[in-house]
């Protein structure tokens, strides 16, 4: 991977976001993007492990600052088939011991059916996102409609490499009264995991 700079993120989930709704509605979006993704959820941790565009994508939580912002760092973007060593990296990121690996590499379908689902080792969640993106005070921001395993919710996020900008934008939008909930935790709550 090219040089990656971790980003600070604030996100929350819900049906309504108070005054922020009007503030976002008054902005011109930078674009709208829809995607279908597959999240892998661990019963023991909140690492962000998903497949988007047939790429295994892992972000790890590096730290949480005094404002409650989370710093996430991308550590893997790998195409399928995944080599056995990459499969072990995925399970390690999720803090779950991998099952015995019978293959040298795994297609996405093999990964799900042979490794993730048996014994409910990992939660496998189909997620559809419709993200409306904004740039606010130098921060990447989004208002997103989410459908996860048939359940609907919304999420709003603010992120940047600069944590001071993120928290200032969160406060400016009136979102500081909402809980900061990362994607894995938000999905677990939504699906009752």
C-alpha positions as a printed NumPy array, in Angstrom:
array([[  0.   ,   0.   ,   0.   ],
       [  1.096,   3.564,  -0.586],
       [  1.933,   5.811,   2.384],
       [ -1.162,   5.905,   4.543],
       [ -1.919,   8.676,   7.01 ],
       [ -4.387,   7.578,   9.708],
       [ -7.561,   9.659,   9.932],
       [ -9.553,  10.757,  12.95 ],
       [-13.211,   9.888,  12.728],
       [-16.423,  10.809,  14.486],
       [-19.581,   8.921,  13.503],
       [-22.997,   8.255,  14.906],
       [-26.018,   6.187,  13.901],
       [-29.728,   6.989,  14.205],
       [-32.911,   8.086,  12.498],
       [-32.482,  11.829,  13.054],
       [-29.561,  14.11 ,  13.86 ],
       [-31.262,  17.227,  15.229],
       [-30.056,  20.608,  13.959],
       [-27.389,  18.92 ,  11.837],
       [-30.117,  17.748,   9.436],
       [-30.817,  21.319,   8.326],
       [-27.143,  22.233,   8.229],
       [-26.36 ,  19.337,   5.898],
       [-29.453,  20.075,   3.773],
       [-28.189,  23.636,   3.21 ],
       [-24.905,  22.363,   1.724],
       [-24.134,  21.363,  -1.847],
       [-22.973,  17.731,  -1.793],
       [-19.708,  16.679,  -3.431],
       [-21.405,  13.58 ,  -4.74 ],
       [-23.536,  10.551,  -3.999],
       [-22.147,   7.032,  -4.026],
       [-23.936,   3.714,  -3.59 ],
       [-22.151,   0.492,  -2.709],
       [-22.823,  -3.046,  -1.593],
       [-20.389,  -4.275,   1.028],
       [-19.875,  -7.301,   3.213],
       [-18.81 ,  -6.646,   6.809],
       [-17.183,  -9.24 ,   9.031],
       [-17.931,  -8.627,  12.7  ],
       [-16.062, -10.144,  15.596],
       [-17.816, -10.972,  18.856],
       [-14.775,  -9.604,  20.732],
       [-13.652,  -6.437,  18.952],
       [-14.558,  -3.444,  16.829],
       [-12.031,  -3.604,  13.986],
       [-13.337,  -2.5  ,  10.601],
       [-13.127,  -5.485,   8.215],
       [-15.182,  -5.44 ,   5.036],
       [-15.263,  -6.363,   1.381],
       [-16.021,  -3.573,  -1.071],
       [-15.534,  -3.944,  -4.826],
       [-14.25 ,  -7.503,  -4.155],
       [-11.337,  -6.139,  -2.088],
       [-10.738,  -7.19 ,   1.52 ],
       [-10.394,  -3.876,   3.341],
       [ -9.13 ,  -3.674,   6.935],
       [ -8.837,  -0.546,   9.088],
       [ -7.552,  -0.851,  12.638],
       [ -8.334,   1.439,  15.53 ],
       [ -5.048,   3.041,  16.613],
       [ -6.178,   5.292,  19.447],
       [ -8.998,   7.32 ,  20.981],
       [ -8.284,  10.919,  21.998],
       [ -9.713,  12.85 ,  24.997],
       [-12.573,  14.173,  22.805],
       [-13.585,  10.577,  22.048],
       [-12.456,  10.741,  18.41 ],
       [-11.115,   7.498,  16.978],
       [ -7.997,   7.312,  14.812],
       [ -8.264,   4.595,  12.152],
       [ -5.461,   3.318,   9.928],
       [ -5.967,   1.24 ,   6.763],
       [ -3.743,  -1.85 ,   6.97 ],
       [ -4.991,  -4.069,   4.115],
       [ -6.603,  -3.809,   0.711],
       [ -6.249,  -7.178,  -0.953],
       [ -8.002,  -8.723,  -3.913],
       [ -9.43 , -12.223,  -3.958],
       [ -8.361, -14.918,  -3.91 ],
       [ -6.711, -14.28 ,  -0.538],
       [ -3.576, -16.261,   0.203],
       [ -3.635, -18.269,   3.445],
       [ -1.302, -15.71 ,   5.081],
       [ -3.76 , -12.923,   4.182],
       [ -6.634, -14.979,   5.622],
       [ -4.682, -15.252,   8.877],
       [ -4.206, -11.45 ,   8.841],
       [ -7.98 , -10.985,   8.531],
       [ -8.715, -13.251,  11.498],
       [ -5.914, -11.649,  13.526],
       [ -7.386,  -8.184,  12.872],
       [-10.726,  -9.484,  14.189],
       [ -9.087, -11.065,  17.28 ],
       [-10.504, -14.462,  16.325],
       [ -8.43 , -17.616,  15.851],
       [ -8.699, -18.838,  12.262],
       [ -9.966, -22.326,  11.598],
       [ -7.529, -24.812,  10.057],
       [ -6.798, -23.617,   6.524],
       [ -7.189, -26.382,   3.959],
       [ -6.388, -24.26 ,   0.895],
       [ -3.445, -22.192,  -0.31 ],
       [ -5.883, -19.378,  -1.156],
       [ -9.581, -18.571,  -0.816],
       [-12.121, -16.934,  -3.089],
       [-14.595, -14.591,  -1.408],
       [-17.262, -17.277,  -1.529],
       [-14.918, -19.883,  -0.006],
       [-13.833, -17.438,   2.699],
       [-17.448, -16.818,   3.733],
       [-18.766, -20.392,   3.481],
       [-15.739, -22.311,   4.753],
       [-14.137, -19.929,   7.263],
       [-16.437, -17.143,   8.467],
       [-19.875, -18.758,   8.773],
       [-19.229, -22.243,  10.232],
       [-19.89 , -22.183,  13.973],
       [-20.84 , -18.504,  13.597],
       [-17.146, -17.682,  13.958],
       [-17.769, -14.223,  12.471],
       [-20.858, -12.147,  11.907],
       [-21.266, -11.746,   8.143],
       [-23.448,  -8.733,   7.333],
       [-24.603,  -7.599,   3.894],
       [-24.631,  -3.798,   3.839],
       [-25.975,  -1.408,   1.212],
       [-24.866,   2.219,   1.573],
       [-26.038,   5.374,  -0.139],
       [-23.497,   8.01 ,   0.88 ],
       [-23.959,  11.704,   0.262],
       [-20.533,  13.306,   0.655],
       [-19.619,  16.824,   1.729],
       [-16.494,  18.832,   2.459],
       [-16.994,  20.916,   5.618],
       [-14.197,  23.085,   7.025],
       [-11.545,  20.81 ,   5.539],
       [-13.193,  17.615,   6.806],
       [-14.626,  14.804,   4.734],
       [-18.229,  14.411,   5.829],
       [-21.066,  12.146,   4.844],
       [-24.718,  11.506,   5.514],
       [-25.441,   7.875,   4.692],
       [-28.512,   5.67 ,   4.371],
       [-27.649,   2.119,   5.449],
       [-29.458,  -1.182,   5.   ],
       [-27.748,  -4.005,   6.926],
       [-29.25 ,  -7.478,   6.622],
       [-32.584,  -5.818,   5.794],
       [-32.524,  -3.345,   8.713],
       [-32.437,   0.38 ,   7.947],
       [-30.624,   3.194,   9.702],
       [-28.673,   6.338,   8.905],
       [-25.206,   7.446,   9.857],
       [-23.369,  10.734,   9.761],
       [-19.572,  10.988,   9.845],
       [-16.867,  13.647,  10.026],
       [-13.21 ,  12.732,   9.409],
       [ -9.819,  14.296,   8.811],
       [ -6.15 ,  13.759,   9.572],
       [ -6.49 ,  16.704,  12.017],
       [ -8.487,  15.832,  15.149],
       [ -8.973,  19.513,  16.105],
       [-10.799,  20.102,  12.798],
       [-12.982,  17.047,  13.315],
       [-14.17 ,  17.985,  16.811],
       [-14.663,  21.638,  15.791],
       [-16.838,  20.519,  12.849],
       [-18.8  ,  18.093,  15.031],
       [-19.535,  20.944,  17.455],
       [-20.346,  23.435,  14.677],
       [-22.912,  21.011,  13.239],
       [-24.479,  20.439,  16.662],
       [-23.563,  16.756,  16.704],
       [-21.555,  16.784,  19.938],
       [-24.587,  15.645,  21.934],
       [-24.619,  12.337,  20.021],
       [-22.526,   9.289,  20.885],
       [-19.493,   8.534,  18.697],
       [-20.177,   5.017,  17.333],
       [-17.842,   3.358,  14.827],
       [-19.165,   1.236,  11.938],
       [-18.591,  -2.207,  13.472],
       [-20.264,  -1.2  ,  16.759],
       [-23.117,   0.53 ,  14.922],
       [-23.766,  -2.536,  12.787],
       [-23.659,  -4.848,  15.807],
       [-26.283,  -2.726,  17.565],
       [-28.435,  -2.592,  14.448],
       [-28.497,  -6.353,  13.895],
       [-28.575,  -7.257,  17.606],
       [-25.152,  -8.896,  17.785]])
